[in-house]
């Protein structure tokens, strides 16, 4: 048995719950630390970086779910840990007015829990999807689950923002408490009973983690795809921290205009993801490999235009450029996720979670490193050249990374068309 469309939608609800809690740390709590408590912006940045660093444990969580024979408990257990960390982080923020050091210690502990929870729940969820999704549905499954996660992030940010006004510590804890409890309840309801219907796993004989990890790393496809994920995600996240400052410094965008620009980019990502899901699964046009390469090359081309806008006036508006960049980024991202599902099932059996964990750790490191490298390069270059060329040079470097990622995808990924539904057999 493979996942039905209803079951894929239910797994998407789990992704939505994950996004709903994580967005609190990157938006609401970040803003409270910097604005309400006048703390340096590097503090929430370092805490978010800590949560990414903890996700280096993803291979361990994936291996545990592979060998334990029950991914559901790790999905639910990870969500409970994430909820505890999310509420703990909110509680710690309310203490900064009383004691900085107590609040900081609690914040560090909370963000460690957040990293553990995301690693345990998210990795096990992706492993379950990789194991139980029919090949011809993988692109659509990736699209559905990631769009639902984006929806969860947007909905939580919007609702939390409304209910937090006027701000008070008690109101913050109530709002966060409702969100984390709701996320746990939604996850339990959504995941319950799916695994035993589609992938009845039997626990295998105990294997040391390092031996299992070495076995997976010895697989050429797994190792090459890990390097591809790291390279492409560095390119994907490099502009994350510099795009809005670029709009303000070079194009004189107001804070409101630059924030709207970020919204336009996310809209482009949404449309790009939806396009791949419809074309690859609904219309059977193109392989996942072709969509990954197209997304990387398209991102490279748009970043080249963005680079040119830093050196000279262009007739294309910055908003149009950013929407196009989001479109190709979304196209690449959802096709890459679908490819992960396909490759995770290749090689030694019952190691889907370990492979997903390895790629998740690579993505987490790249997300932190890419954003930091982009910001650092801009800071260095602005000491020697004008703002426009400084940002433009970084965008050019990012374009080269996407070009390298496209070339690597062409070598690493196999060009296999999506399978028609009639070719599926039970157990795939």
LUMTOR-478020 format. One record per residue (C-alpha): residue number from 1; residue in three letters; x, z, y. Coordinates in steps of 0.5 Angstrom, whole numbers. Layout:
  loti  zaza      u      w      v
   NUM   Ala      X      Z      Y
...
//
This chain:
  loti  zaza      u      w      v
     1   Unk      0      0      0
     2   Unk      2     -1      7
     3   Unk      0      1     14
     4   Unk     -7     -1     16
     5   Unk     -8     -3     23
     6   Unk    -12      4     24
     7   Unk     -6      7     21
     8   Unk     -1      4     26
     9   Unk     -6      6     32
    10   Unk     -6     13     29
    11   Unk      2     13     29
    12   Unk      2     10     36
    13   Unk     -2     17     38
    14   Unk      4     21     35
    15   Unk      9     17     40
    16   Unk      4     18     46
    17   Unk      4     25     44
    18   Unk     12     25     44
    19   Unk     12     21     51
    20   Unk      7     26     54
    21   Unk     11     32     53
    22   Unk     18     29     55
    23   Unk     16     26     61
    24   Unk     15     33     64
    25   Unk     22     34     64
    26   Unk     24     27     67
    27   Unk     19     27     73
    28   Unk     15     34     74
    29   Unk     20     39     72
    30   Unk     26     35     75
    31   Unk     22     34     82
    32   Unk     20     42     82
    33   Unk     28     44     81
    34   Unk     30     39     87
    35   Unk     25     40     92
    36   Unk     21     46     91
    37   Unk     27     50     89
    38   Unk     32     46     93
    39   Unk     37     46     87
    40   Unk     42     40     86
    41   Unk     40     34     83
    42   Unk     46     34     78
    43   Unk     42     40     75
    44   Unk     36     37     72
    45   Unk     40     31     71
    46   Unk     45     35     66
    47   Unk     39     38     63
    48   Unk     36     31     61
    49   Unk     43     29     59
    50   Unk     44     35     54
    51   Unk     37     33     51
    52   Unk     40     26     50
    53   Unk     47     29     47
    54   Unk     43     34     42
    55   Unk     39     27     39
    56   Unk     46     26     36
    57   Unk     43     30     31
    58   Unk     38     24     29
    59   Unk     42     22     23
    60   Unk     41     29     20
    61   Unk     34     29     21
    62   Unk     33     22     18
    63   Unk     37     24     12
    64   Unk     33     30     11
    65   Unk     27     26     11
    66   Unk     29     21      7
    67   Unk     31     26      1
    68   Unk     26     31      2
    69   Unk     20     27      0
    70   Unk     16     29      6
    71   Unk     16     26     13
    72   Unk     10     29     15
    73   Unk     12     36     16
    74   Unk     18     34     20
    75   Unk     14     30     25
    76   Unk      9     36     26
    77   Unk     15     41     25
    78   Unk     19     37     30
    79   Unk     13     36     35
    80   Unk     12     44     35
    81   Unk     19     45     37
    82   Unk     19     40     42
    83   Unk     12     43     45
    84   Unk     16     50     45
    85   Unk     22     47     49
    86   Unk     17     43     54
    87   Unk     13     50     55
    88   Unk     20     54     55
    89   Unk     23     49     60
    90   Unk     17     50     65
    91   Unk     17     57     64
    92   Unk     25     57     66
    93   Unk     23     53     72
    94   Unk     19     58     75
    95   Unk     24     64     74
    96   Unk     29     60     79
    97   Unk     26     64     85
    98   Unk     28     70     82
    99   Unk     34     69     78
   100   Unk     38     63     78
   101   Unk     43     65     72
   102   Unk     37     67     67
   103   Unk     33     61     69
   104   Unk     39     57     67
   105   Unk     40     60     61
   106   Unk     33     59     59
   107   Unk     33     52     61
   108   Unk     39     50     57
   109   Unk     36     53     51
   110   Unk     29     50     52
   111   Unk     33     43     53
   112   Unk     36     44     46
   113   Unk     30     45     43
   114   Unk     27     39     46
   115   Unk     33     35     44
   116   Unk     32     37     37
   117   Unk     24     36     37
   118   Unk     25     29     39
   119   Unk     30     28     34
   120   Unk     26     31     28
   121   Unk     19     28     30
   122   Unk     21     21     33
   123   Unk     26     19     27
   124   Unk     22     21     22
   125   Unk     16     17     25
   126   Unk     20     11     26
   127   Unk     23     12     19
   128   Unk     15     12     16
   129   Unk     13      6     20
   130   Unk     20      2     17
   131   Unk     18      4     10
   132   Unk     10      3     10
   133   Unk      9     -3     15
   134   Unk      8    -10     12
   135   Unk     14    -15     15
   136   Unk      9    -19     18
   137   Unk      6    -13     22
   138   Unk     12    -10     25
   139   Unk     13    -14     32
   140   Unk      5    -12     33
   141   Unk      7     -5     30
   142   Unk     13     -4     35
   143   Unk      8     -7     41
   144   Unk      2     -2     39
   145   Unk      6      4     39
   146   Unk     11      3     45
   147   Unk      5      1     49
   148   Unk      1      7     47
   149   Unk      8     12     49
   150   Unk      8      8     56
   151   Unk      1     10     57
   152   Unk      2     17     55
   153   Unk      7     18     60
   154   Unk      3     14     65
   155   Unk     -3     18     64
   156   Unk      1     25     63
   157   Unk      5     24     70
   158   Unk     -2     22     73
   159   Unk     -6     28     71
   160   Unk     -1     33     71
   161   Unk      0     31     78
   162   Unk     -7     32     80
   163   Unk     -8     38     77
   164   Unk     -1     41     80
   165   Unk     -4     41     87
   166   Unk     -3     46     90
   167   Unk      3     48     86
   168   Unk      4     55     84
   169   Unk      8     58     78
   170   Unk      1     60     74
   171   Unk     -2     53     75
   172   Unk      5     50     72
   173   Unk      4     54     66
   174   Unk     -3     52     65
   175   Unk     -2     45     66
   176   Unk      4     45     61
   177   Unk      1     49     56
   178   Unk     -5     45     56
   179   Unk     -1     38     55
   180   Unk      4     41     49
   181   Unk     -2     44     45
   182   Unk     -6     38     46
   183   Unk      0     34     44
   184   Unk      1     38     37
   185   Unk     -6     38     36
   186   Unk     -7     30     37
   187   Unk      0     29     32
   188   Unk     -3     33     27
   189   Unk    -10     30     27
   190   Unk     -6     23     27
   191   Unk     -1     24     22
   192   Unk     -5     28     17
   193   Unk     -6     24     10
   194   Unk     -3     17     12
   195   Unk      4     18      8
   196   Unk      1     20      2
   197   Unk     -3     14      2
   198   Unk      2      9      4
   199   Unk      9     12      1
   200   Unk      8     17     -4
   201   Unk     16     19     -4
   202   Unk     19     23    -10
   203   Unk     25     28     -7
   204   Unk     31     26    -10
   205   Unk     37     30    -13
   206   Unk     41     33     -7
   207   Unk     46     29     -4
   208   Unk     51     32      1
   209   Unk     49     29      8
   210   Unk     56     26     10
   211   Unk     56     23      3
   212   Unk     49     20      5
   213   Unk     52     18     12
   214   Unk     58     15      9
   215   Unk     54     10      4
   216   Unk     49      8     10
   217   Unk     55      7     15
   218   Unk     59      3      9
   219   Unk     53     -3     10
   220   Unk     55     -8     14
   221   Unk     49    -10     17
   222   Unk     47     -3     19
   223   Unk     54     -2     22
   224   Unk     54     -8     26
   225   Unk     46     -7     28
   226   Unk     49      0     31
   227   Unk     54     -3     35
   228   Unk     49     -8     37
   229   Unk     44     -2     39
   230   Unk     50      1     43
   231   Unk     52     -5     47
   232   Unk     45     -7     49
   233   Unk     42     -1     51
   234   Unk     48      0     55
   235   Unk     46     -6     59
   236   Unk     38     -4     59
   237   Unk     40      3     62
   238   Unk     45      1     67
   239   Unk     41     -1     73
   240   Unk     36      5     71
   241   Unk     39     10     77
   242   Unk     41      5     82
   243   Unk     35      0     83
   244   Unk     31      4     87
   245   Unk     38      6     92
   246   Unk     39     -1     92
   247   Unk     32     -3     95
   248   Unk     33      2    100
   249   Unk     40      1    102
   250   Unk     40     -7    102
   251   Unk     33     -9    103
   252   Unk     31     -3    107
   253   Unk     25     -1    103
   254   Unk     22      6    104
   255   Unk     21     11     99
   256   Unk     14      9     98
   257   Unk     16      2     97
   258   Unk     22      3     92
   259   Unk     17      8     88
   260   Unk     12      2     88
   261   Unk     18     -3     86
   262   Unk     19      2     80
   263   Unk     12      1     78
   264   Unk     12     -6     78
   265   Unk     18     -6     73
   266   Unk     15     -2     68
   267   Unk      9     -7     69
   268   Unk     13    -12     67
   269   Unk     16     -9     61
   270   Unk      9     -8     59
   271   Unk      7    -15     59
   272   Unk     14    -17     56
   273   Unk     12    -12     50
   274   Unk      5    -15     50
   275   Unk      7    -22     50
   276   Unk     12    -21     44
   277   Unk      7    -17     40
   278   Unk      2    -23     41
   279   Unk      6    -29     40
   280   Unk     10    -26     34
   281   Unk      5    -23     30
   282   Unk     -2    -26     32
   283   Unk      1    -33     33
   284   Unk      7    -33     28
   285   Unk     11    -36     34
   286   Unk     19    -34     33
   287   Unk     22    -29     29
   288   Unk     24    -22     32
   289   Unk     31    -25     32
   290   Unk     29    -31     37
   291   Unk     25    -26     41
   292   Unk     31    -21     42
   293   Unk     36    -26     44
   294   Unk     31    -29     49
   295   Unk     30    -22     52
   296   Unk     37    -21     52
   297   Unk     39    -28     55
   298   Unk     33    -28     60
   299   Unk     35    -21     62
   300   Unk     42    -24     64
   301   Unk     39    -29     68
   302   Unk     35    -25     72
   303   Unk     41    -20     73
   304   Unk     45    -26     76
   305   Unk     39    -27     81
   306   Unk     39    -20     83
   307   Unk     47    -20     83
   308   Unk     46    -26     88
   309   Unk     41    -22     92
   310   Unk     47    -17     94
   311   Unk     52    -22     96
   312   Unk     47    -27    100
   313   Unk     40    -28    102
   314   Unk     35    -31     97
   315   Unk     29    -34     98
   316   Unk     26    -30     92
   317   Unk     23    -23     93
   318   Unk     26    -17     90
   319   Unk     19    -15     88
   320   Unk     19    -22     84
   321   Unk     26    -21     81
   322   Unk     25    -14     79
   323   Unk     18    -16     75
   324   Unk     22    -21     72
   325   Unk     27    -17     70
   326   Unk     22    -12     67
   327   Unk     19    -17     63
   328   Unk     25    -20     59
   329   Unk     27    -12     58
   330   Unk     20    -11     55
   331   Unk     21    -17     51
   332   Unk     28    -15     48
   333   Unk     26     -8     47
   334   Unk     20     -9     43
   335   Unk     23    -14     39
   336   Unk     29    -10     38
   337   Unk     25     -4     35
   338   Unk     21     -9     30
   339   Unk     28    -11     28
   340   Unk     30     -4     27
   341   Unk     24     -3     22
   342   Unk     26     -9     18
   343   Unk     33     -8     17
   344   Unk     32      0     16
   345   Unk     29     -2      9
   346   Unk     35     -6      7
   347   Unk     40     -3      3
   348   Unk     40      3     -1
   349   Unk     33      5     -2
   350   Unk     30     12      1
   351   Unk     35     11      7
   352   Unk     30      9     12
   353   Unk     31     15     16
   354   Unk     38     16     16
   355   Unk     39      9     19
   356   Unk     33     10     24
   357   Unk     37     16     26
   358   Unk     44     13     26
   359   Unk     41      7     31
   360   Unk     37     13     35
   361   Unk     43     17     36
   362   Unk     47     10     38
   363   Unk     41      9     43
   364   Unk     41     16     46
   365   Unk     48     16     47
   366   Unk     48      9     51
   367   Unk     42     11     55
   368   Unk     46     17     58
   369   Unk     53     13     58
   370   Unk     50      7     61
   371   Unk     46     10     67
   372   Unk     52     15     68
   373   Unk     57      9     68
   374   Unk     52      4     73
   375   Unk     52     10     78
   376   Unk     59     12     78
   377   Unk     61      4     78
   378   Unk     57      4     85
   379   Unk     60     10     88
   380   Unk     67      7     87
   381   Unk     66      0     89
   382   Unk     62      3     95
   383   Unk     68      6     98
   384   Unk     72     -1     98
   385   Unk     66     -6     99
   386   Unk     59     -7    103
   387   Unk     53     -4     99
   388   Unk     50    -11     97
   389   Unk     57    -13     94
   390   Unk     58     -7     91
   391   Unk     51     -6     87
   392   Unk     51    -14     86
   393   Unk     58    -13     82
   394   Unk     55     -8     78
   395   Unk     49    -12     76
   396   Unk     54    -18     74
   397   Unk     57    -13     69
   398   Unk     50    -11     67
   399   Unk     49    -19     66
   400   Unk     55    -20     62
   401   Unk     53    -14     57
   402   Unk     46    -17     56
   403   Unk     50    -24     54
   404   Unk     55    -20     50
   405   Unk     49    -17     46
   406   Unk     45    -24     45
   407   Unk     51    -27     42
   408   Unk     52    -21     38
   409   Unk     45    -21     36
   410   Unk     45    -28     34
   411   Unk     51    -26     29
   412   Unk     48    -20     26
   413   Unk     41    -21     25
   414   Unk     38    -26     20
   415   Unk     33    -31     23
   416   Unk     27    -30     18
   417   Unk     20    -32     20
   418   Unk     15    -27     20
   419   Unk     11    -27     13
   420   Unk      4    -29     13
   421   Unk     -1    -24     10
   422   Unk     -3    -28      4
   423   Unk      5    -27      1
   424   Unk      4    -19      2
   425   Unk      4    -16     -5
   426   Unk      2     -8     -6
   427   Unk      8     -4     -5
   428   Unk     12     -8      1
//
